[in-house]
Amino acid sequence: LTGNSVTNQSTSRRTGLYLIPVARYSYSFSRTKEFNASYNGRNNEPSFAQIQPVTDLSNPQFPIVGNPDLKAEFVHTLNMRFNNFNFEKGDVLFTNISVNMSQDRVVSNTLYLTGNKIETRYLNADGNYSVNGFYTWSKPLAERKYTVSFNGFANFSHNINYVDNAKNIGKNLILSQGASFQINPKEWIDFSPGLNYTLNKNDYSLASQNNTKVVFFDHLMKRRISNQHQS
């Protein structure tokens, strides 16, 4: 990465070589049941604006100070999946979970200065990660005249930044659970009543006044009637 700032009369250059491991594993219990797991990594280099060793005063109210000692972020990703499909019975089960963990993530340090100026600096921080998972399950009943389905997901993220040189930890949790019941009394008509519940919660270690907790509860009804039987 090579960059030149005409305004600040500065030049920055950095190079990097990374060996990134990749691993995959797959196991088939049967023709319809399978487990898969994979691991890979990736690196993210800081931008030129984040490493230039001078103060950027393009906007005097919001100065930016780069950090030439920044390391490149490295992200570890682990993904696991299990699925079981019975095409004869119509049973479906699908689950997935993924984990992302960052080393040396480039984060901002926001400094509130006199004169209502807000200065941004950058540094590396560990402790950033996220976990995501979801599932889908459905089962037909009474020769597929009825189908019961459940689905849900969970997301959790743990992020770090700094405010006036103090670490601020942000946590976000999202939980959702849904259920539906499909009714197919005839080939040309079906009804699908359903319910869904979602929780979204945010917590901040420094700005606790910004903590939030929101709950959504939805219900739905879908109806399909084929054209030849509409009246």
Disulfide bonds with the S-S distance in Angstrom:
none
